[in-house]
Amino acid sequence: MSKASQGSVRFADSFLAEVAEIAKRLDAESIERAAALLATVRERGGRLFIIGVGGSAANASHAVNDFRKLTGMEAYAPTDNVSELTARINDEGWQSVFAAWLETSRLQPRDAVLVFSVGGGSVERNVSPNIVAALDYARSVGTSIIGVVGRDGGHAAQVADVSVLIPVVHPDRITPHTEAFQSVVWHLLVSHPSLQRMAGRWESITQPLRQAVFLDRDGVLNEPVVRNGKPYPPASAAELQIIPNTADALARLKERGFLLLVVTNQPDVARGTQKREVVEEIGRRLRAELPVDDVLTCFHDDQDACDCRKPRPGLLLRAASQYGIDLRRSYLAGDRWRDIDAGASAGCRTIWIDRSYNERPPSSIPDARVASLPEAVDWILKNDNPLPGGEGAPTAATLTPRVRVQDC
């Protein structure tokens, strides 16, 4: 072996030893806090803006893909649009480029900014002033900030709600170590159980598809407000009354291994008679008090012609894509014709919880007609014949989606 070869082996050994030391010293608790914060942002309908410069900008682009595809978060990076980026630099200057982009993107308090940076930015040292300006703007809006940064964290560590610091183990390799561990941290986040909704291609290629029970909200989980024989949603979280025995009924489904997903139409938001924040607050309370895995909401009215408003099956099809669900072996329980027709269109077995509303019946004949959610659960558990998780079970590789769903 040549001296050069021996030297490169020794360098590789030392570099990898440094990587192992960083992994050992990395603060796992801060990453857990970042995952929890991002889950909250997604639940409240917030977007994720990822900012970085140089190698960190490339990491931001990759992370945008992963957050969008694997966690279902609406994510963007300003450096992905080279035309806008260079125009702003040319006309307005480098320092304001990210802050101006965030302002044009109508950054909201419910959103989050994730910054990848080796030093975190510093006004005093004139290091990454564009990151400093962007973080100050985000802070003025009230937006959540997460930093994945090296060195002492700089300005990012001072203003972030959560700061994940990449430890310095060798002064000559701060940049490669920090940029490498930015990738480690974001891959950890998109794989975190509180965030991941879809497995990667190689992870899911032989994984059996899951069974789910889709549940309407008003009239199935909580008491509806009935006027003139027609059901309406509660006006606030304070008015939400969960139907007795609902939690116990859902717990029986969870014990069998079903994924429980709420699919609800809330058109009053589009009509201007209800605030989206109120609907989201009701959803948070349901998730806190009932063993449901997610609450999927269509905020549109009929005139919007979306694909997610029941009786169209868009919410169910999108959930099947995100969670790896076999719709043919899944169920929908609902109290209105829109629910039953949506479930049938998606290929699910349907259970109509008939509350004798003054409205038309379903166009599709339900597989069962019952009077309550516990009765619906009884029927599901009695009639379900789950396939074994091995041979014969459908997988993502053996089933292809019948319908491509576009985001509304």
C-alpha positions in Angstrom: 0.0 0.0 0.0 1.4 3.4 -0.9 2.0 6.2 1.6 -0.7 8.3 0.0 -3.2 5.4 0.3 -2.2 4.9 3.9 -2.6 8.6 4.6 -6.1 8.7 3.0 -7.2 5.6 5.0 -6.0 7.3 8.2 -7.9 10.5 7.2 -11.0 8.6 6.4 -10.8 6.8 9.8 -10.4 10.1 11.6 -13.2 11.8 9.6 -15.6 8.9 10.4 -14.6 9.0 14.0 -15.5 12.7 14.1 -18.9 11.9 12.5 -19.5 9.2 15.2 -18.5 11.7 17.9 -21.0 14.3 16.5 -23.8 11.8 16.4 -23.0 10.8 20.0 -23.0 14.5 21.2 -26.0 15.6 19.2 -28.9 16.8 21.4 -31.7 14.3 20.6 -34.1 16.3 22.8 -33.9 19.4 20.6 -34.7 17.3 17.6 -37.7 15.8 19.4 -38.9 19.4 20.1 -38.4 20.3 16.5 -40.5 17.3 15.4 -43.3 18.2 17.9 -43.3 21.8 16.7 -43.5 20.8 13.0 -46.4 18.5 13.8 -48.2 21.3 15.4 -47.5 23.6 12.4 -48.9 21.0 10.1 -52.0 20.4 12.2 -52.9 24.1 12.3 -52.5 24.3 8.5 -49.2 26.1 8.4 -46.6 26.0 5.7 -42.8 25.3 6.1 -40.2 27.7 4.5 -36.7 26.3 4.4 -33.8 28.7 4.1 -30.1 28.1 3.5 -27.1 29.5 1.6 -24.5 27.6 -0.4 -24.5 23.9 0.5 -27.2 24.6 3.0 -29.4 25.9 0.1 -29.0 22.5 -1.7 -30.0 20.8 1.5 -33.0 23.1 1.7 -34.2 22.0 -1.8 -33.8 18.3 -0.9 -35.6 18.8 2.4 -38.5 20.6 0.7 -39.1 17.4 -1.4 -39.0 15.2 1.6 -41.3 17.3 3.8 -43.8 17.6 1.0 -43.7 14.0 -0.2 -43.2 12.1 3.1 -44.9 14.3 5.7 -47.6 16.0 3.6 -46.4 19.5 4.6 -46.6 22.4 2.2 -43.0 23.4 2.0 -40.9 25.8 -0.1 -37.4 27.1 -0.4 -36.6 30.6 -1.8 -33.4 29.3 -3.5 -35.4 26.9 -5.7 -36.7 29.8 -7.9 -33.4 31.0 -9.4 -35.1 33.6 -11.6 -36.8 35.4 -8.6 -33.7 35.0 -6.4 -31.3 36.6 -8.9 -33.8 39.4 -9.8 -34.2 40.3 -6.1 -30.4 40.2 -5.6 -29.9 42.4 -8.6 -32.6 44.9 -7.9 -32.9 44.9 -4.1 -29.6 43.5 -2.7 -28.4 40.3 -1.1 -29.3 41.2 2.5 -33.0 41.5 2.0 -33.6 38.8 -0.5 -35.0 36.1 1.9 -37.0 38.5 4.0 -38.6 40.0 0.9 -39.4 36.5 -0.4 -41.1 35.6 2.9 -43.1 38.8 2.9 -44.3 38.2 -0.7 -45.2 34.6 0.4 -47.5 36.2 3.0 -45.8 34.5 5.9 -48.3 33.8 8.7 -48.0 33.1 12.5 -49.2 29.6 11.8 -46.2 28.9 9.4 -42.7 27.9 10.3 -39.2 28.8 9.1 -36.5 26.2 9.1 -33.0 27.5 8.6 -29.9 25.5 7.7 -26.7 27.4 8.3 -23.1 26.7 9.3 -22.9 29.8 11.5 -26.4 30.9 12.0 -25.8 34.4 10.7 -24.3 37.4 12.5 -24.8 41.2 12.0 -21.6 42.0 13.8 -19.4 39.8 11.7 -21.4 40.5 8.5 -22.0 36.8 8.1 -25.2 35.7 6.2 -27.0 39.0 6.8 -29.8 37.7 4.5 -30.5 34.9 7.0 -30.5 37.4 9.9 -33.0 39.6 8.1 -35.2 36.7 7.3 -35.3 35.4 10.8 -36.0 38.9 12.2 -38.9 39.3 9.8 -40.2 35.8 10.8 -40.0 36.8 14.4 -41.8 40.0 13.8 -44.7 38.1 12.2 -44.8 35.6 15.1 -43.8 32.6 12.9 -42.2 29.6 14.5 -38.5 29.3 13.9 -36.3 26.1 13.9 -32.6 26.3 13.3 -30.2 23.4 12.4 -26.9 25.2 12.8 -23.2 24.8 13.6 -20.6 26.6 15.7 -22.4 28.5 18.5 -25.6 28.8 16.4 -25.2 32.5 15.8 -28.3 34.7 15.4 -30.4 31.7 14.5 -29.8 30.1 18.0 -30.8 33.4 19.6 -34.2 33.8 18.0 -35.2 30.2 17.2 -38.0 28.5 19.1 -36.0 25.3 18.7 -32.2 25.2 17.9 -30.5 22.0 16.9 -26.8 22.6 17.3 -24.3 20.5 15.4 -21.3 20.0 17.8 -17.9 21.2 16.7 -15.4 18.3 17.0 -12.7 19.6 14.6 -12.1 23.3 13.8 -11.0 22.6 10.2 -14.1 20.6 9.3 -17.0 22.7 10.7 -18.6 23.2 7.3 -18.6 19.7 6.0 -19.7 18.3 9.3 -22.5 20.8 9.8 -23.9 20.5 6.3 -23.7 16.7 6.5 -25.6 16.6 9.8 -28.2 19.0 8.4 -29.2 16.1 6.2 -29.1 13.7 9.1 -31.5 15.9 11.1 -34.0 16.6 8.4 -34.1 12.9 7.4 -34.7 12.1 11.0 -37.6 14.6 11.1 -39.3 13.3 8.0 -39.0 9.8 9.3 -40.3 10.7 12.8 -43.6 8.9 13.7 -45.2 12.2 14.6 -44.6 13.6 11.0 -44.1 10.8 8.5 -47.3 9.9 6.5 -45.7 8.0 3.6 -42.8 5.7 3.5 -40.1 6.1 0.9 -40.2 3.9 -2.2 -37.7 1.3 -1.0 -39.2 1.2 2.5 -42.7 0.6 1.1 -42.1 -1.6 -1.8 -42.8 -4.8 0.1 -44.8 -3.3 3.0 -48.4 -4.5 3.1 -50.9 -1.8 2.6 -52.9 -0.8 5.7 -56.5 -1.1 6.6 -58.3 2.1 7.7 -61.7 3.2 8.9 -62.7 6.6 7.6 -65.0 8.5 9.9 -67.2 11.4 9.3 -67.1 14.0 12.0 -70.4 15.7 12.9 -73.1 13.1 13.7 -70.6 10.2 13.9 -68.0 11.4 16.5 -69.7 14.4 17.9 -73.3 15.5 18.3 -74.6 17.6 15.3 -76.7 20.7 15.7 -80.0 19.6 14.1 -82.3 22.3 12.7 -85.4 21.4 10.8 -84.2 17.9 10.5 -80.9 18.8 9.0 -77.5 18.4 10.7 -75.0 21.3 11.2 -71.6 21.4 12.8 -70.9 23.0 16.3 -70.1 26.7 16.1 -67.0 26.4 18.3 -64.8 23.9 20.2 -66.7 24.9 23.4 -69.9 23.6 21.8 -68.3 20.3 20.7 -70.1 17.3 22.4 -68.5 14.0 21.7 -71.1 11.3 21.5 -71.0 8.9 24.5 -69.1 5.6 24.0 -67.3 7.0 21.0 -63.8 6.7 22.5 -64.4 3.1 23.6 -65.7 2.1 20.2 -62.7 3.6 18.4 -60.4 1.9 20.9 -61.7 -1.4 19.8 -60.8 -0.6 16.2 -57.3 0.5 17.2 -56.8 -2.8 19.0 -57.6 -4.6 15.7 -54.9 -2.4 14.0 -57.1 -0.1 12.0 -55.8 3.4 11.0 -58.6 5.8 12.1 -59.0 8.9 9.8 -61.6 11.6 10.2 -62.8 12.9 6.8 -65.1 16.0 7.1 -66.7 18.6 4.9 -66.6 22.1 6.5 -67.9 24.4 3.7 -68.9 27.2 6.1 -65.2 28.4 5.9 -65.6 28.9 2.1 -69.0 30.5 2.7 -67.5 33.0 5.2 -69.7 31.9 8.1 -67.0 30.1 10.0 -63.2 30.6 10.6 -60.7 28.0 9.6 -59.0 28.4 13.0 -62.2 27.3 14.7 -62.5 24.2 12.6 -58.8 23.4 13.3 -59.4 23.9 17.0 -62.2 21.4 16.9 -60.0 19.0 15.1 -57.3 19.3 17.7 -59.7 18.6 20.5 -61.0 15.5 18.7 -57.4 14.3 18.3 -56.8 15.0 22.0 -59.9 13.2 23.3 -60.3 10.3 20.7 -57.8 7.7 19.4 -57.9 9.1 15.8 -54.7 9.3 13.7 -55.6 12.3 11.6 -58.3 14.8 10.7 -58.6 15.5 7.0 -60.8 18.5 6.1 -62.3 19.9 2.9 -62.9 23.6 3.5 -64.6 24.1 0.1 -68.2 24.7 -1.1 -69.8 23.0 -4.0 -69.2 25.9 -6.3 -65.4 25.4 -5.8 -65.7 22.2 -7.8 -62.9 20.5 -5.8 -62.2 16.8 -5.7 -62.1 16.6 -1.9 -65.6 17.6 -1.0 -67.7 14.6 -0.3 -69.4 12.8 -2.2 -66.3 13.1 -4.3 -63.6 10.7 -2.9 -60.6 13.0 -3.0 -60.0 13.1 0.8 -60.0 9.3 0.9 -57.8 8.8 -2.2 -55.3 11.3 -0.9 -55.2 9.6 2.5 -54.7 6.3 0.7 -51.6 7.7 -1.0 -50.2 9.4 2.1 -50.7 6.5 4.5 -50.4 3.4 2.2 -54.0 2.3 2.6 -55.8 -0.6 0.8 -59.1 1.0 0.1 -60.7 -2.3 -0.9 -60.1 -3.6 2.6 -61.1 -0.4 4.4 -64.3 1.1 5.7 -66.2 4.3 5.9 -68.7 5.1 8.6 -70.9 8.2 8.0 -74.3 9.6 8.8 -75.1 11.4 5.5 -75.5 10.4 1.9 -72.4 12.3 1.0 -70.3 10.1 3.2 -71.6 6.8 1.9 -71.3 7.9 -1.8 -67.7 9.1 -1.2 -66.8 5.8 0.5 -68.3 3.8 -2.3 -66.6 5.9 -5.0 -63.2 5.2 -3.3 -63.9 1.5 -3.2 -64.5 1.1 0.6 -67.1 -0.8 2.3 -69.6 1.6 3.8 -71.7 1.7 7.0 -74.5 4.2 7.1 -75.3 5.5 10.6 -78.9 6.5 9.9 -80.0 9.4 12.2 -83.2 10.0 10.2 -82.3 13.4 8.8 -84.6 15.2 6.5 -82.5 14.7 3.4 -82.0 12.3 0.5 -80.6 8.8 1.1 -77.3 7.7 -0.4 -77.2 6.9 -4.1 -75.0 3.9 -3.3 -76.4 1.1 -1.3 -74.4 0.9 2.0 -72.9 -2.4 3.1 -74.6 -1.9 6.5 -77.2 0.4 8.1 -76.9 1.0 11.8 -78.0 3.5 14.5 -74.7 4.3 16.2 -71.0 4.2 15.9 -70.6 1.3 18.4 -73.0 -0.7 16.2 -70.9 0.2 13.2 -67.8 -1.0 15.0 -69.6 -4.3 15.9 -70.4 -4.8 12.2 -66.8 -4.0 11.0 -65.2 -6.4 13.6 -67.7 -9.1 12.8 -67.4 -8.9 9.0 -63.7 -8.0 8.6 -61.4 -10.8 7.4 -57.9 -9.3 7.5 -55.3 -10.8 5.2 -52.1 -12.0 6.8 -49.3 -9.4 6.7 -47.1 -11.7 4.6 -48.0 -13.8 1.5 -51.0 -12.6 -0.4 -51.3 -9.2 1.3 -51.4 -6.3 -1.2 -48.3 -4.0 -1.2 -47.5 -0.7 -2.6 -45.6 -2.6 -5.4 -48.5 -4.8 -6.3 -51.3 -2.2 -6.3 -51.3 1.0 -8.4 -53.6 4.0 -7.6 -56.7 4.0 -9.7 -57.1 7.8 -9.6 -54.5 10.5 -9.4 -55.5 13.1 -6.9 -54.5 16.7 -7.2 -54.2 18.9 -4.1 -57.0 21.3 -3.7 
